[in-house]
Amino acid sequence: MSHTRKILDFAAAKHDLPEATKAATLRLLGDTLAGGAAGARSGEAQAMLPAVRGWGSGDDARLLGLDMRMPSPSAAWFNGFAIHCLEWDAVHEPAVVHAMSVVTAALLASADRMSGCDVDVFLVALSVGVDIASGMGVAATGAMQFFRPATAGIIGAALAVARLEGLTEKQYADVLGLACSQAAGTMQAHVEASIALPLQIANAARAAITAVDLVKSGMNGPHDALEGPFGYFKLFEPGDLARYTDTIGSKWLIEEVSTKPFPSGRASHGVLGALDDMLRDGSLDPAQVIAVDVAAPPLIHRLVGRAYERDMTPSYARLCLPFLVSLMLRDGIIDPRCFTAQEFANPALASLGEKVTVRIDDNPDHNALAPQQLNIVLKNRSQIEKNITDNLGSPTAPMSDAQTQSKRDLAHSLASEDCDPRIFDNPLAYAMEPQ
């Protein structure tokens, strides 16, 4: 049996989620909707609305966090953009895939145009989609060149939508093929810290809906789109699908997904979490810090090791560890409302941020986020050294109830006043029961 066949069989199989898997899925759904509602009110998302509104007619799906409806492909696009644009969305760290983002955005639009769906059917579809998207990342054996959260995300999302909308098992191969045919997203957007990053997530969510619609209309797709001579792992990145399919179905990868306490690139969370711990327990006086040095794996340097720039954009700042460190030391929190031109040019923030260095260590793993070595230099020339082995929010270092509530409260304060309160009070009902 081919690896692709194993994935298709898993996507279509009957599943009864274990209680731990169901709990993780519910928790991550709430986290994703809250972050998306906050993202929907960001300046970048609001700027996108006029363009998205012009893409079609109809109103069969809701825009997350806003009192608006659009055609389901457009809604999937906007919701994917909103979920990722603040860099607050959950991530499967070993896969380096924001698996919840594309899958949730697509499934919300799908459930809406079906006028709601069964709770267990939705949760299984979400878990299956996240598993496949994460599995594609687990199978990767090289450093990212294409933006994996989008290229892997569309595959999981399309198969999740196919499952939710009751396509036949025979049609799944065509859905997978058409999803791969639309897969796109470049890491150049990350190198330049461009707002095109959430656009790539958005495109993947919309294309997942499109792939299913095209198959429903009778279009077929390539059936060897993952393993063929011009398949995913020949064109997008090297990989070994056996790394995923040898254990597919024996565990649920959604249980391995990490939440992000801070609205910033995941690669910043090791250092930010360590600083947060020291600020909370009083072992670090931020007024005494004069320099910060981080020795980290290549991926950390590549994703967030960019220099402080006083005229940076918000999308750059979310991926700029020097700015994030200086903001955390000043405020004890990363608040998206501080991602402004005035704050970027703030002399105090800039002065410290320009003394934060990120160095590449000798870790040979191009997908590793840890370990990292944090070294803080104080005014009296003494130093605080800390070895970082886990990122806060990961399964090995979960957020506390208080930290989870703090994130939820901040997201709620950022969301629109007219957003559906169920996003924060009853996220499952919001997803299941369109109003």
N, C-alpha and C positions, 0 to 999 in steps of 0.2 A: 504494500500500500504506500502510495506517495505521501510525502509530508503535506502537500496541499490537500489531499483527500482527507487526511486526519483532521486538518483544520476545518474543512467543510462539514465533516461528520460531527465534530464537536459543536460547530455553530448551529446545526440543525437538531441535535439530540435533545431528548427530554431530560431536563435537569431539575432536581429538587435541591435548592441551595441549603447547605448546612447553616445552622444558626449563626455561627461566627462569620460566615460569608455574608449572610443577609444583614447582620449588624454592621459590618464594614461598608456594605453597599449603601445602606441607609445613612450612615454617618458621612460618607463621602458625597452622597447626593446633596445633603444639607449644606455641606461645606462649599460645594461647587455652585449651588444656586445663590448662596449668600455672596460669594465673591463675584459672581456674574451680575447680580443686582447692583453691587457697588460699581463694577466696571461699566455698566450701562449708562451711568451718570458721568463718566469721565469725559474730559474735553475731547479726547480722540474718538470715543464712541459716538458722542453727540454730533461730531463733525461728519461722521459717516452716514448719519440718518438720511439726509436728502438724496444721496446717491442710491442707497438701498431702497428707499421708498419708490424710486423710479424704475425698479427692475421688473415690476409686474403688477397685476391687479388682483384683487381678492383679499380676504382677511381670515384665512383658515388657521393661522397660528399666531401665538402671542410673542411679543418681544419681552425677554426676561427683564423684570424690574421696571418696565414701563407700561403705561396704560395704552398700549397700541397693539395692533395686529397687522400682519402682512402675509403674503403667500408663503407657504411652508418652506420653500427653498431660501427665500429672503430672510425669513425668521431664523432659520438654522444658521445662516451666514452671520446675522447680527448677534445672535446668542453666542456663537463660537467666539466672535471678536470680543464681546463683553466679558466672557469667562476668562479669556487669556490676557486681555490688554493691561491689567494691573499686575501681571506676573504673580498672581495669588492662588493659582490653580494647582491642584494636587498632581503629583508626579510619581511614576514608578522609577525609582532611582537607578537600579541596575540596568533597566531598559533605556533610561533617559528619554522617557515618553510621558507627556502630559495626557495620559490615557483617558481621564475623565472628561476632558474638555471637548474634543470632537464628538465623542460618543454621546455625551449628555445633550449637547446642542442639537444633534441630529434627532435623537430620540424624543426630545421635547416637542420638536416640530412635527414629528411623525405621530406622536400621541395626540397632539392637538387636532390634526386634520382627521383623525379617527374619532374625534369627540370624546376622547378619554379611552382608557383601557384597563384591563385587570391588573391589580397591584403585583401579583406574583409574576405575571407575564412581563411586565415592565422591568422588575428587578432582575429577573433572569436575563433578559435581553441586555440590560446595562452591564451585568457581570460578565456575560459572554463577550460583549464588545470590548470591554476593558481588558479582558484576558487576552484576546487575540491581538489587540493593539500593543499591549505590553509584551506579548510573546514575540512579536515581530522585532521588538527592540532587544529582547533577550537573545534572539538568534543572531543579532549583528555581531560581527567579529572585528570591526574596524572603527575608526573615528568617524563622526558624522561629517558628511559633505552636504547632503540634502537635509532639510529640517525634519528630523525623524518624528516629532510629535504630529506633524501633518501627514507625512507619507505613510507612517504606520497607523496613525489615527483614522484615516479614511477607510482603511481596510476593516478595522474593527467596527467602525461606525456603520458602514454599509451593510455588513452582515448582521449587525444588531437590528437595524431598521428592517431588513428582510425578515428577520425572525418576528419582530413585533407586528409586522403587517401581514404575516401569514403566507409568505411566498412558499412555494413547494421546494422540497429539498433539491430537486433537479435544477431549479432556477438559481440556487446559491452560487454555483460555479460561474454563471454569467454575471451575477452581481459582483463577485470578487474580481472578475476580469475587467468589468467596466469601472470599478473603483480604482484598480491599478492603472487603468488607461487615463484616469483623471488625476492621479497622484502628482503632487508638486510641492515645492517649498525648498528654498535654498538657505544654506547656513550663512550666506553673505549678508542676509538680513540681520543675523545675530552678530556677525563681525562688526557691522556698522551700527548696531543697536537701533535698527529701524523699526518704525511702527508697522512695517510689513510683516513682522513676526505674528501678531494676532490676526492679521489679514490672511496669513497662510493657514492658520487654524480654522478661520471662518470659511475659506474656500473649501477646505476638506469637509467641513460639516455640510455645506450646501451640496457638494459633489456626491456625498453619501446618499442624500435624498434623491439626487438626480440619477444615480446608478440604479436605484431600486425602481424609479419611475420608468426609466428606459427599458428595463427588463420586463416590467408589467406591460409595456406597450409592444413587446415582441422582439426587442433587440437582443442579440446575443453578444457575448464578450469573449476574449481569449481565455482558454481554460487552463493554460499553463503559465499564468501571469506571474507566479512567484518563482518557479524553478526553471522556466524555459530559457532558451539561449539569449533572449532579450527580456527576461523576466526581472522582477524586483531586485533580486540579489545579484544580478549581473549589471544592472543599470544604476541603482540607487546606492548600494553599499554592499560590501562582502558580508556573507553570513552563512550560518549553518543551521537550517531549520530544525535539525534533530535536537539542538539545544533547547528547543521549545516543545516540539512534538513528541519527544521521548517520554515526557511526563504530562502531556496535555490531559486535562481532566482529572488528574490525580490530586491536584491542589488548585485553589482559586487565586490567581495572581492579584485580584483586587484587594486581597487581604495584605498584600505587600506594598500597596500604594501609600505614599507619604503625603501628609498634609503640610501646607506651608503657613507657618505662623506670621510671616512677614510678606508684604506685597513687593517682592523683589525676586530676582533670579534665584533659582534654587541653589545655585553654586555659591551664593552669598550666605546661606543659612547656617553653615557650620560656624563661621566667625561670628555672625550676628547672634546666634544662640548662645555661644560662649560668653560674649559680652553681656547679653541679657542676664545670664546666670550670675555673673559677677556683680552686675549692678543691683540685682535683686537681693543678693546676700550681703551686700555692702563691702565686698572684698576689693572693689575697684572704685577709686575716686576719679570720675571722668575729668575733673579739673586738673589732675596731675599728669594726664597723658600728653606726651609730646610727639610720639611716633608709634606706628604699628607696622609690624612686618609679618607677612604670612608666607610660609613655604607650603606649596600645595601641588596636587597632581596637575598634569597639563590641562585637563578639562576645566579646572577652576580658573586657571590663568586665562584660558581661551574665552570663557564665558563671562567672567566678571572682573578680570584683572586689568581693565582699561583705566587710563589716567583720568584724574579729576579735571573737568573742564568747566570754567565759570560760565560759559555760554551753552551748556549742554541742553538737550531736550529731555522731557520726562522719560521717554523710552530709553534713552541713553542712561539716565540716572538710575533706573530700576536695575540696570545691569552693570553698575559702577560701584565696586566694593569700597573704594576710597570715600565716595559720597555717603554711602550707606553706613559705613563705620562712623563717620563724623556725625551723622544725624542720630544714630543710636546713642552715641556718647553724650550728645547734647540733650536729647529728649527722652531717652529710654524707650522709644517706640519708633516704628517706621510708619508715618502717616502720609498717605498719598496727597493730602492737601499741602504738604511741604515740597512737592515736586514742582516748583515754580522758578521762573527766571530770577526773582528776587532772592530766593533762598540759595540757588546755585551760585549766585554772585556774592553771597554773604561772606564777608572777610574771615569771620571766625571759622565757619564750616570749611571754607576753601583752604585756609592756612593748615588745618589739621589734615584735611583730605589729601593735600599735596604731599603729606609726610606718611601716607599709607602706601606700602609697597607689597606687591604680590609676586613671589618668585616661583618658578617651576622647580619641583623637586625631581627625584629620580624614579618616580613611579612609572612603570612601563605600560600601565593600563590606561588607554585613552578614554575609557568611559567611567573611570573612578572619580568619586567625589571626596574620598577620604583615604588615608588619614591626612590631616593638615597640622602644621605646627604654627601656633600663634605666639608671637613675641611682642609684648607691650613695653615700651620704654617710658619711664616716668621722669618728672622734673628733677628728682634727686639722683637720676642716672641708674636707679635700680630697675630691674626688669621683672615682668610677670610672664612666665612661660606656660603654655597650655597645649596639650596634645588633643586634637579633636578627632574622635573616631566615629561619631555619629552626628547626623543632622537632626536638630529638633523637629519633631513631627514625623520622624520615620518610625517604623514598627519597633525598632530597638531603642528609640528615645521619644516616646509618644508625648504629645502635648497634654498638659494637665487639664482638668475640667475648667479651671480658672483661665488658663491660656486660651482654651477653645472658646469660652464665653467672651473673653476679651476680643478675640478676632471677630466673632459674630456681632458684638456690639459696635465695633469700629465699622464693619461692613454695613450694618444697619444705618449708622449715622451718615454714611456716604451715599446711601441709596436714595432714590426719588421718594418724595413724600407720598406719591400716589401708587407706589409699588404694592403689589398684592401682599398683605401681611403674612399669608401662609408660607411665603418663601422663607421666613424666619421662624414662624410658629409651627408650621406643619408642612415641611417641604415635600413630603410624599403626596399629600393631598393636592398641593399645587401642581405637581407633575401629572397626577392621575386625572384630575377633575378640572378641565378647562371651564372658565366662566365667561 
